[in-house]
Amino acid sequence: MTRRLILLLFIASLLAFCAGTETAARVAPVRFEISYPAALDAGPITGRVFVIISRTDRVEPRLQAGSYQASVPFYGLDVTALTPGASAVIDGSTPGFPLASLADLPAGEYYVQALLNRYTKVRRKDGHEIEVHLDQWEGQQWNRSPGNLVSEVQRVRLDPAAGFNIQLTLSKKLPPVEIPPDTPWVRRVKIESRLLSDFWGRPIYLGATLLLPRGYDREPNRRYPAIYIQGHFGLNAPFGFTTEPPARPETEEQRRARLRVGSREPGHEFAKAWMSDDFPRMIAVTFQHPTPYYDDSYAVNSANNGPYGDALLTELIPYLEEKFRLAPRPDARLLTGGSTGGWESLALQIHHPKFFNGVWSLYPDPVDFRRYQMSNIYEDENAFELPRGDWARIIRPLSRDAEGQVTLTMREMSRLESVLGSHSRSGQQITAWDAAYGPVGSDGYPRPLWDPLTGRIDREVALYMRDNGYDLRYYLEKNWAKIGPDLAGKIHVYCGDMDNYYLNLAVYLMEDFLKVAESPRAEAVFEYGRPMKPHGWQPFTNAELVRLMAARVRRSAPELVSTAP
């Protein structure tokens, strides 16, 4: 062997060694091992385990994660029958958001925390046996739910290039929710639903928070109209009512910023109007109806959620009418709500035209699925992108600011939800729609409208949603001859022209139909905040909204809204 050949072999060996060393560095293991002791829980536990990573501990990392508006990095993994002392391993292959992998973390000092979101095995009435997180009256908040296991916050140095293996012990259970106490003005109830418990095979509860009018306790024989306010889960008083003044007075800058969005007043200002001598005597009600998939049911019957619409109308409302002296008559029942609640209030009025006397819907979720955010789910192939020519692709946004800047894409939101939970168990918006509107999949979980990884739309699911009444504009048009006479003059919709979630686009399409509807004329009201009014816009204060509703009741039952004590 010549010296030249020996030298070449030596150089090749050295390069191979260096390359191997570099490769080893690139694939250095990055992992967290999460476990819990038998003293904390006897186990086994099925659920989803998370590791949350933050640069600050101003609040616990778990409370900084999961928001689609802003989130620190977190990573999620399903665990099945995890026993005490056994470890769940989150590593570089575990999906994360907003950084896809632990390997993408910049080297540095971090605060880390682990959490185990507990699932319960249920056997539904349809025969499917599935694992879901049963709400503990927190509104499907995985990072706050009572009984979930969490670790202490640890400060660690993480360097993916060097590798790391961090052990985290789940050491405590999150405490029960503290229910605000009743007051002379605000009362709360919680009842078991027979219909929902039968569907889920275990106790399921409905609740309500009521805001009582002036003089309620002094007139034990009087009955009142009800304003049913739809929206996300919450235990605070309707319309933000509070007798407590703010800790700091509102600055002029804050007031101007609030008025740029709309005319809604602070809760203590609303309270002054509600408690005044000349204010209409009505009872405002918010519902609590969390499902195993979201913080509320969308107030409709659903193949995945169960008969929530029936439960609200045949169990909860009759209970409230009896216990709190609500007038049990259609002209005394009114609806309002914003966003999710805007859709719910419209759906309740449209699907039950004789049961309610009018809806004032604010910036509702998509009411025409030809504008499901930005997609036409009946014609488009993909929810993430829109083809332009042979090669170009337009990325579909989910949200924007009032000036039009995109703040989140549909692909990003779907990825976030995939990290939060498999099988539509994210507790977030897209899978909430799948659960409320869509069919049951072969595995017993909601069949998604689109593939969460590719965005490909399932046309069968889209048509199921349409044909089962969840596309409200389609339902109105298809059934107008039958339901129109009971809806004329009852529909009022308000939306900003730059709604942050593009919800105004579907509202325009509903208005297009109701403007031309005949026999009878719809006499519907549509009003748009212009220019550049965002999600959350409404053209009146809450006190003015109540007066609008009272005026409608007064035309048929003036005695119900009299201000006389």
N, C-alpha and C positions, 0 to 999 in steps of 0.2 A: 504494500500500500504506500503510495507516495505521500510525501509531506503535504502537498497541496490537497490531496483527497482527505487526509486526516484533519487538516485545518477546516475544510469545508464541512466535514461531519461534526466537528466540535462546535462550529458556529450554528449549524442546524439544530444540534441538541440544546445549545444555550437558548436559541430563539424559541424552541418548543417549550423549554422550561419556563421562560419568561411569560410566554403566552398562556401557559397553564396556570401560572401564578396569578396573572391578570384575570383570567377567567374565574379562578377560585375566589378572587376578591369580589368580582362582579356578582357572584352567586352566593356570597356569604349569607348564612341563614339569618333571617329577621323574623322573630316570632314572639308572641305573648302566650303564656300558659295561664289559663284562668280556672280556678277551682273554688269550691266552697266547703266548709267543714260541716260535719254531722250535727255539731252543736247549734248551728244556725238553721239547718233544715235537714230533715231525715231523707228527703229525696225519694226516688229519682225525680229529676225535673226535665221536662221537654220545653223548649222555647228557642229564643234567639239571643246569643251572647254578643256583646259589643265591647270594643275597646275604643275609647275616645281620647284624643291627643290634642293638647292646647298649649300655646305659649304662655298663657296666663292662668292664674287660679283665682281671679277676682270673684268668679262663681265656679261651682264645680263643673268640670269638663262636660259631664252628662247634660248639663243645662245649656251648653253652648253648641250642641250638636243636633242635626236633623232638620234644621230649617232650610226651606228652599230659597230663602232670601240671603242667608249667610250662615255658614256652618264651619266649625273647625273639622279637621279630618277625623273620620270615624270609620270603623270596619265591623261588618256583621256576619255572623255564621250561625246556621241552625244547629241545635244540639238535640239529641233524642235520648231520653232516659239517662241524663247525666247524673252520676251518683256522687255522694260526698267523697272528697279526696281525689276524684278523677279530674283530669285536666281537659279543657277544651282549648284547642290550639288555633290561634289566629296568626297567619304568616303572610308571606309575600303573595300567595295565591288567593287570599281572601279579598273579596270585592270591597271597595271603599269609596267614599265621597268626601270632599271633592277630588282628593287625590286617589287615583284608581288602585294604587298598591302601596304597601308600607315601604317598598323599595324606592318610592318617589319622594319620601320625606327628606328635606334638607337636614344635614347633620346639625344637631343643636340640643339645647336643654329644653325639656318639655315637662308638662304636668299630664299624667295619664290616669285614667280611671276605667274600670270595667263594670259592666251592668248585664244582668240576665233578665230578659223580658219573659215572663212565665206564660206558657200556653196550657190550655186545658183541653182534654179530649172530650168531644161531644158527639152524640149520635143524634142527628137531626131526624125530623119526622119523615123526610124524603128518603131515609135509609142510609145516607152518607155519614161516615164517621171521619171527623177531621179534628185537627188541633188548631185552636185559635186563642187569642188573648181575650178573655172575658173582662169587660170594662169594670173597674172598681170605683166608679163614680168620679173618675178623673178626666173623662173625655178622650179615651184612647191616646193618652200621652205616655209612650213607652218609657220615657226618662223620668217620669214622676209617679207612675202607677203603684199604688199600695201593694205590698207583698213582693215586688220585684227586688232582686238582690243586687247590691252595689258594693264596690270596694272603696277603701279609703283612697284619697288622691295621693299619688306618688310623684316626686320629682325625679326624673331620670335623664340621662344623656342617651340619645339615639343617633346612631351613625350607620345607616344602611350599608355603606361601603365596608365598614369593619364588621358588621353583623351584631346582633344582640339577641338575648333571650331573657325576657322579663317575666317574672312570676307575679301574678296579681291574685289576691285572695278576696273573694266576695265575703264581706264581714258583717253586713247589716241588711235588714229589710226596710224598704221605704214604708213610712207610717201611713195610717188611714187618712183620708181626706177630711179636713175640718170643715164641717157644714156651717155656714154663717147662721147666727141665731135669728129667729123670727123677731119682728118688731111690730109696733102698731100698724105700720104701713105695708110690710112685706111678710108674706107667709110662704112656706115650702111644704110640698108633699112628695111622697115617693110610694108607689104602689107596685105590686107584682102584677104583670100582665098574664092572664090565663092563656091568651092566644099565642103570645110569644114564647112563653114557657113550654107550651105544648109543642111548638115548632122546634125549639132548641133542645128539648129534653132535660131542661134544668131551669131554675128560677131566673127570669129576665124581668127587669124593672123599668118602669116609666116614671118620670117626675115632672114637676111643674113649680115655677116660682111665680107668685102672684103679687101684683101691686094693687093695693086696695084704695078706693076713693075716700075722699073726705066724708066723714059722717057714717062710714060703713057700720061701725059697731052701735051707733045710735038708732039705726033703722033696721031692726032685725027682720022685718017682713018685706023689705024692698028687694027687688031683683035688678040686676045690672047687665048692660051689654058687655061683651068680652072682645078685647083686641088680642088676637093670637099672633105673637111675634115669633117668626121662625128664624132659626140661625144655628150657629155652632153651639156646642155644649158649653154651658156656663151656669154658675150658681148666683151671680149677682142679680140685682133687681132689674126688672124691665126698664128699657129706655135709659139705663145708666142712673136711675133715680138714686140720689143720696142726699141726706140732710146735712152731711158734713161738708163744710167749705173746703176748698183745696188748701193744701199745706202752704203753697205759695200762690199769690194772685197771678192770674194770667197776664203776661206782658203784652204790650201792643204788637210786638212782632209775632208772638204766638197767636194772638187773636187774628191777625191778618193771614197767617198761614192756615189757620183753621177755616177761615171764610173763603180762602182760595179753593178749598176742597168742596165746601157746601155750606149749608145754613144750620147744620146740627149744632145745638147748644151743649155746653157742659152739663153734667148730670145734676149738679146742685142748682143750676138755673132752671132746668126742667122741673126739678122738685118744687121750686117756688110756685111755678104755674100750676102743677098738679094739686098742690095743697091749698090753692087760693079759693076764695068764696065763689067765683064766677066760672070755675072750670067745669067742663062736663063730667058728670059722675059715671065713670066706666071702670072696668077692671082690666088691667093689662096682664097678660100671661105669656111666659116663655116656657117651652117644653125642654125636658131632658130625655133624649131617646138615643143614647149611644148604642151602636151595634158592635159585634166582634170585628168589624172591618173599618169603622170610622167613628167620628165623634157624634154623628147623628145619622138618621136613617133615610134622609130625604123625604120622609113623611109619606112614603108610598109602599104598597105591597111589592115584595121582591122575591124572586126565586132563591136568592142567596141570603138575604137578610131575614126574610119572613114577612108576616102580615102586619107590618108596622102601620100602614095606612088604616087598616081596620082597627088595630089596637088603639090608635089615637082617637078615632072617631066614635068607636063603640064602647071603649073602656075608660080612657082618661078624660075626655071631654064630658061624658055623662057624670063621672065621679065629681069633677070640678063644679059642674052646674048644680049638683045636689048639695055639695059640702059648702060652697062659697056663694050660693044664691045667684048664680049666673042665669040669665033668662034663657030657658031652653027652647029657643025659637030661631029660625034661620035669619030673620032680619036683625037679630041682636049679636050675630057672630061675624067678626071682621078679621081680615088677615093683612099682615105686613111682614117685611123682613128684607135683609140685604144679602147679596151675593148668593151663597148656598141657600140662605133663608129667602132670598128673592125668588129663586126657582121653586123652593118648597111651597111658598105661599101661593104662587101662581098655579102649581100643580094641584094643590088642595082645592082651589077655587074652580079650576077647569075640570077636574075629575069629579067634583062634587058640587055642581053648579047650584043646586037647590039648598045645600046645607049651609052655605055662607052667603053673606050679603055684600061682598066686595073685597077686592084685593088692591093694595098699594105696594107694588113690587119694586124694590130698589136694586139696580145693577145686578140682575139675576144671572146665575150660571147659564150655560148655553140652552136657549129655548127653541132652537132650530138646529138640528144636527148637520145641516149643510154648512154650518159654521160652529163646529165643535172645537172651540178656540179658533184655530186657523184652518182646520181641515174640513173638507166635505167627506164625511165617513162613508157616504154611499157611492162616491165616484173616485176619490183619491186612493192610490195604492199604498201610500206610506205616510205616517204621521210625523216623521222626523224631517223629511225633505221633499221638495217638489221639483221634479225634473224640468229642465229648460233645454230643449234641443237634445242632441245625442249625448252630450258630455256634462253639461253644467247641472248643478244642483243648488237649489235655494234652501237654506236651513230654516226650518219652521220655528218661530219663537213661541214661547209660552207667555212671557210677560215683557212689559216695556215700562219706561217711565213716562211722565206726562208729555215729554218732548219727543217721544218716539224711540229713545235709545233702548235697544233690547237688553234685558236684564237676566233672562234665563231662557234656554231653549227647551223644546219638548224632549229632545234626546237627554239633556241633562236631568230634567225632572224624572224621566223614566229610570235613569240610572240611580238617582237618589232613592227612589222608591224600591228599586231592586235591592239596594243595600239595607234599607230599613226592614224589609221582610219579603220572603219568597211567597208564592201562592197567593198574591194579592193581599198580604198581611202587613203592608207598609203603614196603614192608618192614615195615608195621605190621599190627595185629591184624585189622581188618575185611577187608582185601584178602588177608591170609594165609588166612582162612577161605574166601574166594572161590576162591583158588588150590587149596587142599587138598581142598575138598568139592565145588566147583562144576564145571560143564561148560566146555569151551573155546568162546570166542566166535568169531564169523565172522572176526575179525581175528587170531585166533591167541592172544590174551590171555584171561585168565579172564573169563567172563561174570559180571558182578557180581550179587549177590543183590538189591541195591537200587540205584537211581539215586543216585550220590553227591551230587547237587545237590538233588534233590527228596525222596529217601527212599522213593520208590515201589517196592514189593517186586515182583519178577518171580516169579510163581507157578511157572512152568516150572522155574526154577532151584531153588526151594524143594523141589519134588517130586523133582527129580534128586538133590538132597542126601539126601533121605529114602530114596529107592528104591535108592540105591547104598551104603547101609550106614553113613552118617556120623551119622545120628540114632541114637545107641547104644541108647536106650530102645526105639525103634521096632524096631530090628534084633533086640534081645533078645526082644521080645514076638512078633514075626513068626516067629522061628526057635527058640523055646524048646524045642519038642518034640525038635528035632535036637541043639541045642548044650547044653541044660540039664544033661543027665547029666554033661557034662565041665566044667561051671561051678559045680556045687553046692559051696558052702563056700569058694569061691575069691575072692569079691568082697567087698572091705572099702572103704568110702567114708567120708571125714571132711570136714566143712565147717562153717564158722562160720555162725551164724544171721543175721548181718549182714554177709555177704560183700560186700566193697566193689563187686563187679561183678554182684551179684544172682545169683551162680552157685548159691546154695543152692536157688533156686526150681526149677531143672531137676533137681537132685539129689532133691528131694522127689518129683517125678514118677517118677523111676526107682525110688525106694524103693517107691512105691505099687504098681508092677507086681510087683517082686520079692517083696513081702510076700505076694502072693496067687498067685504062680506055683506050679503043681503039676506033678507027674510029671516031674522030681522037685521037691521043695521047694528053693528057692534057697539057704537058709541063709546069706543075705548079711548083712553087718554094715554098718549106717549109724549114724554118731554125729555129733551136732551140737554145736558149741561154743555154750554159752548162759551168761549173756546177752550179747548185743552183741559177739560174737567176729567179727573181720574176716577178710578174705582173708589167707591165710598161717597160719591157726590149725591146730594139730595137737595131739592130746591126749597125746602121748608125746614123749620125747626121741628123737633119732635112734638112740641106742644101744638104747633100749627097742624101737624099731621093728625094728632088726636082730634082736634077740632073739625078737620075735614071728615073724619070718620063719624064723629058725632052728628054732623049735619046730615049724613046719609041715613043714620038710624032715626033721627028726629022726624024725617019725612013720613015714616010709617009708625013710629012708636015714640012720640015726644016725651011720654012719661018716663021712659027708661033712662033718659039722659038729663033730666031736670037737675039744675044746680041747687034746688031747694033742699035744705037739710031735713 
